[in-house]
Amino acid sequence: MPWSVGAGLEGKGVMVTGAAGGIGREVAKAFATTGARVMVVDREQKAADSVLPDLDGRGHVAVAADLTNLSAHDGLIRRARDELGSLYALAHLAAVLRRRKSVDEVTEEDWDFQIDTNLKAAFFICRAAARAMVEQGGGGRIITFTSQGWWTGGFGGSVVYAASKGGITSMTRGLARTYGPHQVTVNAVSPGQARTPMLMDGLDPAVLESMTKATPLGRIAEPEEIAGTVVFLASDHARFITGATINISGGFLMY
Ligand SMILES: NC(=O)c1ccc[n+]([C@@H]2O[C@H](COP(=O)([O-])OP(=O)(O)OC[C@H]3O[C@@H](n4cnc5c(N)ncnc54)[C@H](O)[C@@H]3O)[C@@H](O)[C@H]2O)c1
């Protein structure tokens, strides 16, 4: 087979959820530079639309969807197939973090909000995408987003978020086994601390400093430093990687 360093994504359809967020926007931008056609999905139309001017190339589309509304998923996938030509890859980033000061402050509503968004919606949108990829033939790529919390379990008020991300790691492995025979790969990326609204909003500066100190690279990540790995996992170069959790934490954890 002739060797190419390109991603092999020219003209392919890619859906990015949470694409108006800190990392999602960079992921959408990175995909657009490969020549892929990107469907930008986020909760608000205005936010989704704001990503389009940042994208190279053409054929991109911005769609508002609340992914906790599971009944919208099939329509979303259909739109991606119709408007992008096909759906080759899904990068599913949409998630929420509700940081509480202590585990005792966590409410049932906090649990439902984070698990419904981060885990339940993830399962159903990934399954809907995988079904489309199987039906299309030709394989596909699903990239999920976990967090270092999948490994550490979080602490105190962030245990629920960590549990949702632990679920993502397990689910990713299970979907990888399920859809492997169809050449649909399913992998998770696990960012360490990245400079986005999710991390920075309400973060105690002392906690940020201690996390930075515990990171061998001595800093937190910029969102674009996560995006390249997502493109790699969607690219031809990663075609034999599935069920993996790729740790992008500057050495904060090593696995
Ligand atoms: N920033 C970090 O340090 C960090 C660390 C580890 C993991 N992550 C993970 O990376 C991913 C991206 O995080 P980020 O830091 O860019 O966060 P962010 O808050 O900047 O972006 C998340 C995006 O998801 C969207 N979203 C949330 N709920 C949604 C819903 N129900 N339907 C549709 N869209 C919804 C939000 O509107 C937002 O634009 C998340 O899965 C997050 O858990 C982030």
The ligand as an SDF file (V2000), in Angstrom:
LIG
                    3D

 44 48  0  0  0  0  0  0  0  0999 V2000
  -11.0910   20.9710   30.0350 N   0  0  0  0  0  0  0  0  0  0  0  0
  -10.5620   19.9770   30.7060 C   0  0  0  0  0  0  0  0  0  0  0  0
   -9.6390   20.1730   31.5010 O   0  0  0  0  0  0  0  0  0  0  0  0
  -11.0400   18.5640   30.4900 C   0  0  0  0  0  0  0  0  0  0  0  0
  -10.3710   17.5550   31.1770 C   0  0  0  0  0  0  0  0  0  0  0  0
  -10.7920   16.2370   31.0030 C   0  0  0  0  0  0  0  0  0  0  0  0
  -11.8370   15.9480   30.1480 C   0  0  0  0  0  0  0  0  0  0  0  0
  -12.4860   16.9610   29.4910 N   0  0  0  0  0  0  0  0  0  0  0  0
  -13.5820   16.5760   28.6020 C   0  0  0  0  0  0  0  0  0  0  0  0
  -13.3900   17.1740   27.3390 O   0  0  0  0  0  0  0  0  0  0  0  0
  -14.6500   17.4050   26.7120 C   0  0  0  0  0  0  0  0  0  0  0  0
  -14.7390   18.8650   26.2690 C   0  0  0  0  0  0  0  0  0  0  0  0
  -14.6510   19.6750   27.4380 O   0  0  0  0  0  0  0  0  0  0  0  0
  -14.3490   21.2480   27.4100 P   0  0  0  0  0  0  0  0  0  0  0  0
  -13.3330   21.4950   28.4530 O   0  0  0  0  0  0  0  0  0  0  0  0
  -14.1400   21.7100   26.0290 O   0  0  0  0  0  0  0  0  0  0  0  0
  -15.7460   21.7650   28.0080 O   0  0  0  0  0  0  0  0  0  0  0  0
  -16.6610   22.9960   27.5870 P   0  0  0  0  0  0  0  0  0  0  0  0
  -17.5850   23.1820   28.7400 O   0  0  0  0  0  0  0  0  0  0  0  0
  -15.8510   24.1300   27.1080 O   0  0  0  0  0  0  0  0  0  0  0  0
  -17.4620   22.3870   26.3400 O   0  0  0  0  0  0  0  0  0  0  0  0
  -18.4740   21.4180   26.4820 C   0  0  0  0  0  0  0  0  0  0  0  0
  -19.5120   21.7010   25.4120 C   0  0  0  0  0  0  0  0  0  0  0  0
  -20.5370   20.6890   25.4880 O   0  0  0  0  0  0  0  0  0  0  0  0
  -21.7700   21.3160   25.2680 C   0  0  0  0  0  0  0  0  0  0  0  0
  -22.8610   20.5370   25.8800 N   0  0  0  0  0  0  0  0  0  0  0  0
  -23.0390   20.2830   27.1960 C   0  0  0  0  0  0  0  0  0  0  0  0
  -24.1770   19.6030   27.3750 N   0  0  0  0  0  0  0  0  0  0  0  0
  -24.7280   19.4080   26.1520 C   0  0  0  0  0  0  0  0  0  0  0  0
  -25.9120   18.7910   25.6980 C   0  0  0  0  0  0  0  0  0  0  0  0
  -26.7980   18.2400   26.5440 N   0  0  0  0  0  0  0  0  0  0  0  0
  -26.1620   18.7810   24.3710 N   0  0  0  0  0  0  0  0  0  0  0  0
  -25.2960   19.3500   23.5000 C   0  0  0  0  0  0  0  0  0  0  0  0
  -24.1520   19.9640   23.8740 N   0  0  0  0  0  0  0  0  0  0  0  0
  -23.8860   19.9990   25.1910 C   0  0  0  0  0  0  0  0  0  0  0  0
  -21.6450   22.6810   25.9580 C   0  0  0  0  0  0  0  0  0  0  0  0
  -22.6090   23.5990   25.4780 O   0  0  0  0  0  0  0  0  0  0  0  0
  -20.2050   23.0490   25.6150 C   0  0  0  0  0  0  0  0  0  0  0  0
  -20.1230   23.8330   24.4360 O   0  0  0  0  0  0  0  0  0  0  0  0
  -15.7070   17.0220   27.7510 C   0  0  0  0  0  0  0  0  0  0  0  0
  -16.1760   15.7090   27.4890 O   0  0  0  0  0  0  0  0  0  0  0  0
  -14.9360   17.0500   29.0550 C   0  0  0  0  0  0  0  0  0  0  0  0
  -15.5310   16.2230   30.0290 O   0  0  0  0  0  0  0  0  0  0  0  0
  -12.1130   18.2540   29.6600 C   0  0  0  0  0  0  0  0  0  0  0  0
  1  2  1  0
  2  3  2  0
  2  4  1  0
  4  5  1  0
  4 44  2  0
  5  6  2  0
  6  7  1  0
  7  8  2  0
  8  9  1  0
  8 44  1  0
  9 10  1  0
  9 42  1  0
 10 11  1  0
 11 12  1  0
 11 40  1  0
 12 13  1  0
 13 14  1  0
 14 15  2  0
 14 16  1  0
 14 17  1  0
 17 18  1  0
 18 19  2  0
 18 20  1  0
 18 21  1  0
 21 22  1  0
 22 23  1  0
 23 24  1  0
 23 38  1  0
 24 25  1  0
 25 26  1  0
 25 36  1  0
 26 27  1  0
 26 35  1  0
 27 28  2  0
 28 29  1  0
 29 30  1  0
 29 35  2  0
 30 31  1  0
 30 32  2  0
 32 33  1  0
 33 34  2  0
 34 35  1  0
 36 37  1  0
 36 38  1  0
 38 39  1  0
 40 41  1  0
 40 42  1  0
 42 43  1  0
M  CHG  2   8   1  16  -1
M  END
$$$$
